[in-house]
């Protein structure tokens, strides 16, 4: 019985070693995955390429090419943070509930004072 057990253990060990050698010998296929940060950087650069934004940057003394270079130099965390902040901005001058409430309070105060 011990001879059968010993042969069985040797066979299992040989099979495992063969499988390990085969796994290490076969080249692995690596697909390049587009990183989220790369997409966010591309989106930020597209925004910087808009003429109205480029004009506003020029007014503040920053050229569009300098701004694009700064985006390239950002860390992935900084890119994610900036892209997240841009997503939270209201488009088209929409008012938030807090802004609307503040305007109503100011109007009421003005009416009460007059």
Buried (B, 14 or more C-beta within 10 A) or exposed (E): EEEEEEEEEEEEEEEEEEEEEEEEEEEEEEEEEEEEBEEBBEBBBEBBEEEEBBEEBEEEEBEBEEBBEEBEEBEEEEBBEBBEEEEEEEEEEEEEEEEEEEEEEEEEEEEEEE
